[in-house]
Amino acid sequence: MNAIFNDGRSPVSNAVEQLVSEHGFRAVLAALMLRLLRRRKRAGSVDIERLSPHLRRDIGLPPVELEPNVLPIIPFPPLR
């Protein structure tokens, strides 16, 4: 038989209490502070005008004429 007892506390409160009992208050607080400081970085938006004609065609945009002897500048994501 599976019995779930509700002690009037939220599941988050119970989870935090379990984390503190397993790892200690300082470790949980430090992890929380690090998580707040290291916010997730959003992916940068792509400048549509800088896409190559091939990529523009692949995503359904109208073609843009390039100047002769000029290569398109293709932005690369940063390497990690």
C-alpha positions in Angstrom: 0.0 0.0 0.0 1.3 3.4 -0.9 0.3 6.1 1.5 1.3 9.7 1.0 1.0 11.8 4.1 0.4 15.5 3.7 2.0 17.4 6.5 0.7 20.8 5.2 4.0 21.8 3.7 4.8 22.3 0.0 6.8 19.7 -1.9 9.5 22.3 -2.5 9.9 22.9 1.2 10.2 19.2 1.7 12.8 18.9 -1.1 14.8 21.8 0.3 14.7 20.2 3.8 16.0 16.9 2.4 18.8 18.7 0.5 19.9 20.5 3.6 19.8 17.3 5.7 21.9 15.5 3.1 24.4 18.2 2.1 24.3 20.8 4.8 23.0 24.3 4.9 26.2 26.0 3.6 26.5 23.7 0.6 22.9 24.2 -0.4 23.1 28.0 0.0 26.4 28.1 -2.0 24.9 26.1 -4.8 21.8 28.4 -4.9 24.0 31.5 -4.9 26.1 30.1 -7.8 23.0 29.2 -9.7 21.6 32.7 -9.3 24.9 34.3 -10.4 25.4 32.1 -13.4 22.3 32.8 -15.3 21.7 30.9 -18.5 22.9 32.9 -21.5 20.5 33.3 -24.3 21.4 32.4 -27.8 22.3 35.5 -29.8 20.0 36.5 -32.6 21.2 36.0 -36.1 21.5 39.0 -38.5 19.5 37.9 -41.5 21.3 40.3 -43.8 24.6 38.6 -43.1 23.4 35.1 -44.1 24.9 33.6 -47.2 22.6 33.2 -50.2 22.6 29.4 -49.8 21.4 29.6 -46.2 18.8 32.3 -47.1 17.4 29.9 -49.8 17.4 27.0 -47.3 15.2 28.8 -44.8 12.9 30.3 -47.5 14.1 33.9 -47.6 14.4 35.8 -50.9 17.8 35.9 -52.5 20.1 38.9 -52.1 22.6 39.9 -54.7 26.2 39.9 -53.5 28.9 42.3 -54.7 31.3 40.5 -57.1 34.5 39.1 -55.5 33.1 39.6 -52.0 32.6 36.6 -49.8 29.7 36.7 -47.3 30.5 37.0 -43.7 29.2 34.0 -41.9 29.1 34.3 -38.1 30.2 31.3 -36.2 29.1 30.4 -32.6 31.8 30.6 -30.0 33.6 27.4 -29.3 33.6 26.0 -25.8 
